[in-house]
Amino acid sequence: MPGTAVGLFMMDFVFRPFAKIYEKMPLIMLLVLVVLYSAIGYMVLKSAYLSDHPN
């Protein structure tokens, strides 16, 4: 599983062309960023804390 920094870089690289579209709709852009970064945060928390405790 790649590191979080690689994921952030890839997301930035992939979503940068669409940023011009979302500049005209700031609330939608904020919602998209919250969803993306919360998904990354969940993966970080899962790998850091939940990997020690098996289901």
C-alpha positions in Angstrom: 0.0 0.0 0.0 1.6 3.3 -1.0 2.2 6.0 1.5 -0.1 8.8 2.2 2.1 11.4 0.6 2.0 9.5 -2.7 -1.8 9.4 -2.5 -2.0 13.1 -1.9 0.4 13.8 -4.8 -1.6 11.6 -7.1 -4.9 13.1 -6.1 -3.4 16.6 -6.6 -2.1 15.6 -10.0 -5.3 13.9 -11.2 -7.8 16.5 -9.9 -5.8 19.7 -10.8 -7.4 20.0 -14.3 -10.9 19.9 -12.7 -10.0 22.7 -10.2 -10.9 25.4 -12.7 -14.4 24.0 -13.0 -14.8 23.9 -9.2 -13.5 27.4 -8.7 -16.9 28.7 -9.8 -18.7 26.5 -7.3 -16.7 26.9 -4.0 -19.2 25.0 -1.8 -19.0 21.9 -4.0 -15.2 22.2 -4.1 -15.1 22.3 -0.3 -17.4 19.2 -0.1 -15.2 17.3 -2.6 -12.0 18.2 -0.6 -13.6 17.2 2.7 -14.7 13.8 1.3 -11.3 13.1 -0.3 -9.2 14.1 2.7 -11.5 12.3 5.2 -11.0 9.1 3.1 -7.2 9.6 3.3 -7.5 10.3 7.0 -9.5 7.1 7.5 -6.8 5.1 5.7 -4.1 6.6 7.8 -6.0 5.9 11.1 -6.8 2.4 10.0 -3.2 1.6 9.1 -1.8 3.3 12.3 -4.2 2.2 15.0 -6.5 -0.6 13.8 -3.8 -2.8 12.3 -2.7 -3.9 15.8 -6.2 -5.1 16.7 -7.5 -8.0 14.5 -11.2 -8.3 14.0 
